[in-house]
């Protein structure tokens, strides 16, 4: 009888030990190494760049650029110059010319150099002219050449807001417009 009880207890203990041995418990498991996965995901979010291939130093493929030749490069340079706009700093002292600009609303005619913009010239007279960015990026400083197509009277160092048709109607950005002729200007005019 006692033996049977001891045997039963022994068997129960064995069963418990075996069950504990195979149970998973809450042991700490080292996470899988996901660094490679993270790197790949990050790489997917970065746009492809035009890094030159080894032995190919021209961006976008050296072979093609060589084949295109000098003519096309010349055209590209020309386009860049056009987009960059006129640079008043490139006018040397002996190239500076002055034009008679009538500021209609202010009721005065002043001389403005071809390396001075219409806004600065007006402010030098003490006039409170409108402006915001002073970089050709808004319309706050807009004015209008009374005499017609503004292309014939000013050149812009930067114009990011006026369309070509608006410039042809006489509109200018006074903060980036430099005179190339005499004309009458209405300040505070926008299309
Ligand atoms: S002040 Fe913004 S374009 Fe002249």
Boltz pocket constraint, residues with backbone or C-beta under 6 A from the ligand:
constraints:
  - pocket:
      binder: B
      contacts: [[A, 130], [A, 131], [A, 132], [A, 133], [A, 134], [A, 135], [A, 136], [A, 137], [A, 138], [A, 139], [A, 140], [A, 141], [A, 142], [A, 173], [A, 174], [A, 175], [A, 176]]
      max_distance: 6.0
